[in-house]
């Protein structure tokens, strides 16, 4: 299941609502005819919780018609109608990226050490080297730019033991899972900042790296302006009640899966720990006991005891080998499963905020539609008082707050 693609449906449903455009046009008319408006009503019309995901994502500002900016063709994100509903348009130039050769590097004449990873994208075949902090910077940029796309979490940081072989190997595997998902995502894979991360040789062209970094950090198509980049198919508007029902169903699914993934993570980690420590230790104790018996038989110098003695010693060695197999087994099965599960747990942690933005946008769009209808009944002729907008948006706060 490609969980990263699910938010596309949510985004499309928000923007394909039957009244969103009309509501925004009416708001624009309101601003033109009432540039100042009653200050108290204008204040009330906004969500009072400024830390709400709906507000921070720019969803509220977009619905209020405050998004503005020129969208270049290269910045447009196309939503198409697939066999199961709206989805992101596929990347016409798919690629993959390998992560190899984690190497310890130093700077400031050896005063600072770090691990460098070699990345080789298939569409350029040019290797670049990145530190974990570069991955961390990229994640922050993507999470800020795409409020309705689940950007998978990176493997966790570690303050101590960063240069131990086991930790380096585990982190590399986690980064590989992360990169595989990113490269396969139809939107994230084509993003300018992601391509800059994959292709700019920072070690040899530091100026180009910093220029691309500053460009990404000054991106204007974020927040409310992000929603301007979305291009939806010219199809019949989605039914808001049907959309809300599907979102509620998906919300219940992600909650249940999150709980189940957490339980599996705990159970599997405990079982792996027992295999590596407890099971291995117990088998080695049995093996040691057999070897002790073998050593006792060695004191008997009878020739006919030699074969039995060798068999007992072999049995002890076999138990030792079985213990080692138990200790190695998690690397063959549980560890890869847990690495992938960690990626999914990162997605599951993202979905509450994404669903929050979707429900806030959908509910606000629905309430704005009511504002437009009420304005027509009251004879405002396209000029909607701020107080009326306030009443229209007030009931959306339960969802968007």
N, C-alpha and C positions, 0 to 999 in steps of 0.2 A: 504494500500500500504506500503510495507516494503522498505522505502527509503534507509535504511542502506545497503541493498543488491545491490543497483544499481551499485556502483563503481566496483563490481566484474567483470561486463561485460567490463567496461572500461579497467581494468587491463588486463584481458584476451586478449582483442583486441590488446593491446599494445604489449604483449609478443608473441602473435601468428602471428605477422606480418611476411610476407614471406621472408624478407631479414635480419631480426635483427641478427640472429646467424652468417650469412655470413659476415655481416658488422663488427661485433665484432671480428671475426676471422681475417679479413683483417686488422683491427686496431692493433690487437696483432702482426701480421706480420710486420706491419709498425714500431711498437715500437722495435721489435727485430732487424730489418735491419737498422733502423734509430733512434738509441737511443737518440740522441741529437736533430737532425732536426733543421731547421731554426727557431730560437726563435721567430722572429716576426710573422711568419705564425702560430706557435703553439698558440701564444697569441690571435691572431684574431679568431682562430677556436672556442674559447669558447664564451659563451654568456656574453656580457659585463655587463649585469645587474645581479650582483651577489646576489641581493635581490629577484630575480624572484622566484616564487614558483617552477618552473621547475628546477631551480638550487638548491634551498634549500632542496627540497624533495629528491635530489640525482638522479633525472631522467637523467640529463645531464651526470653525471659521469657514470651512468650505460650504457647509449648508447655509450659513449666513451670507454667502456670496462675497466673502472677503478675500478669496484666492485670486491672485492676479499674476500674470507672467506670460512670456512668450515661450511656447512649447515647440522646440525644434523637432523635425521628423525623427531624428535619432533618439529623442527622449521619449517618444510615444510608446506606451505599453499596450499591446493589442489583446483584447479579450475576444475569443471566438466561441461559437456554439459548437461544442463537441457532442459525442453520442450520449453523454450523461449530463449535459448542461453546459453552462459557461465555463471556460477554462482558458489558461494563458496560451497564446500562440506559441507553437514549438520553435525552438532555436533552429534556424536553417543551417547553421554551421556547428554541429555538435563536436565536442572535443573531450578529452580526458586529461588528467594531470597526475603524474607520479610524484611521490615524496620519498626521497632516498638520502642516504649518506648523512645522517645526523653527526655533526662534527663539532667538537669543542673549540671555540675561537676565543681570542682575547683582544682587548683594546686598552688604550691608555697605558701602554707598556706593561701589560700583564696585570694591571690593577683590577680589571673587570673581566669576567668570563661569561660566556653564553654559548648556547647550542644553536648552530646554523643548520638549516635543512635545505637540500637541493630540490627544487621544483622544476619539472620539465613538462610543459604543456604540449600536447600532440599537435596543436595547430600552428605552433611556431618552432618546436623542436630546439628551442634555445633555453638552456638552463639558467635559472635565477636562484639566488640564495636568500632565504628569509629566516628571521628570528621569530620566536613566539610572540614577541611584542608587536611585530608586524601583522600577524594573524589577529591579534587582539584589537589593533587599530582598525583593521578591515571589518571585523565583526561590528564594532561600534558604529562605523559609517553606514553599513548596510542596515543595521537595526534602526538607525535614525531615518534613513531614506525610505524604507519600505514598511510602513506601520501595519499593513495588512498582509504581509508575507512572513511566514515563519522562517526566520534565519536560525539554523541549528546552532546550539551552544558549542563552544570550543571545549576541548578537554580541560579539566581544572588545572589551575596554577598550583605550584608547589614551592614553598619557600626553602625547605631543606631537602637534601638528597637529589637535587636537580640534575646532577651529573652521574648518578648511579645508572648502571647499564639497564637494569630492569625498568626504571622509571622512563628513561629515554626511549626504550623500545615500546613501552605502553603508550606514551604520548604520541609517538610517531604513528602507531596504529590508529589512535583516535583521530589524529589529523588526516589520515588517509580516508577514514569513513566520512569525515567532515567535507573533505575536498571532493570525494566522489559525489556526494549529494549536491554540493554547490555547482559542480560542472554539469550536472544533469538537469538542473533547474532551468526552465525556459526563460526566466526573467533575470535571476541572479547571475547566471553564467554570462549574459551579454552586457551586464552593467559596466559602465566605464571604470568605476573604481576597482572592480574585481579584475578587469582586464589589465588595468595599470599594475595591480598587485602581481599578476602572473607574468607580465611581459617586460616591465621596466628593470633593467640591470642596475639595481641600486648600488652594488659594490663597485661598478665601473663608471656609472653616470649618476652621481649623487645629485647633481643639479636637476636632471630630468625627474628623478624620484621626488624631490622636494616640490617641484612645480606641480606634478600630478597630485601630490598629497594636499597642497594648498587648494588646488582646484576642487578636489573632493570635499574639503572641509568648508568651502564657500559655496557649495551647490545650492542654487536657489530653488530647485524643484524638490523641496522637502516640506514637511508639514502640510498645510492646506494646499499648497501648490502641487504636491505630489498627485492629488486626485485629478488635477488638470491633465496629467500625462496619460490618463487612462482612456483608451479608445474602445468603446463598446460596439457590438454588432448592431446593425439597423434592424432589429427584430422587435416583436411585440414585447412590451414591458412585462417584467415578471410580477406575479401576484405577490404583494407584500405579505399577506397572511401565509401563503405557501412557503415563502422564503423564511419567515420567522419560525414556522413549524420545523423546517429542515434544520435551521440553525439551532433550535432548541434540542432537536434530536442529536445533532452532532456534539452539542455541549454535554449532553448526558453521556454520550459514547466516550468523549475524551476524558471526562471525570472518572468513569469506570476504568478505562484503560490506564489512566495515571495511577490509580490505586493499585491495580493489578501489576503494573510494571514495577511499582515500588516494592510490592510484596515479593515478586520474583527476584528483584535485585537483592533484597535482603536474604532470601532463602538460598539463592544460588551462590552468593558470596560466602555464606556460612558453610555451605556444603563444600565449596572449593577450599575453604580454610581447613576443614576437617580432612580433606584428601591430602593436602600438602603437609599438614602437621600431624593430626591425630592418627589417620589411617596408616601413614608411612611409619610413624613411631611404633604403632602396635604390631605391624608386620615385622619390623626390625627386631622387636622384642621376641617374637616367636622365632625368628631366624637365629637370634643370639642363643636362645634356649636349645635349639637343635645343634648348634655348633658346640655348645657346652657339653651336650651328650656325646657328640663325636669326639671331643677331647678326652672324655672319660674312657671311651672305648680304646683310645690310643694307648692307654696305660696297660691294656691287655695285649700282650705280644703274640697272641695266638694268630697263626697265619690265616685261619678261616674267618677271622674277624675283619680283615682288611676291606673286603667288598662291602660289608654292612656299614663299616665306618665311613667309607667314601660316599655311600648313598645317604647317610644321615647328614654328612657335611654338605652334600649337594642340595639336600632339602632346605637346610639353613640358608644357603646362598640364594635359592629360589624364592624364599620368603622375602629376603632383602630386595631382590629384583622386583618382586610384586609391589613392595612398598614404594620403590622408586617410580614404578609405572603409575601408581596412584598419585604421587606428587606431580608427575608430568602431565597427567590427563587433563586437568583444567585448561592448560594451554591449547589443547587440541579441540576442545568443545565449548566449555563454559566461558572462557575468556573472550573468544570472538563473539559469542552471543551477548555477553555483557557489554562489550564495546558498542555493538549495534544498538542494544537496549538503551545505553546512555545517550545515543543520538536521538532516539525516539523520545526519551524523557525530556530532552531539551525542547523538542517540538511541543510536547504536551504542556510544558511550563509556559510556552508562548501563547497557546491558543486562548486562554481566558481573556487576555488583553485584546487579541485580534477579534474575538467574538464581541467583546465590549464595544469596540469601535464600530463593528458592523451593526449591532443592535442600536447603538446610539444614532448612527447615520440613518438607518431605516426608520426608526421612530421619529426622529426630527423631520425627515422628509415627509412622512405621513402627516405629522402635525402641521408642517408648512403647507401641505396641500389643503388642509382644513382652513388655514388662514386665507389662502387664495379664494376658496369657495365662499367663505364668510364675507370676504371683502366684496365679492361680486354681488352678494345678496344685499349688503349694506350700501351699495351704490358708490363705492370708493373709486371706481373706474381706474384701477391699476395703481392707485395711491393708497398704500396701506399704513395706517398709523403704527407707531412703535408699540403702543399699548396692546394693539391687536396681535402683533407679532409675539409680544411677551406671553399673552395667554396661549397662543398656539404652541410655543416652545416649552411652556411650563411643565406640561404633562410628560415631556420627554426626559425630564431630569431623573426620574426614578430609574431609567435604564442607562442614561448617559452619565450619571453622577457616580 
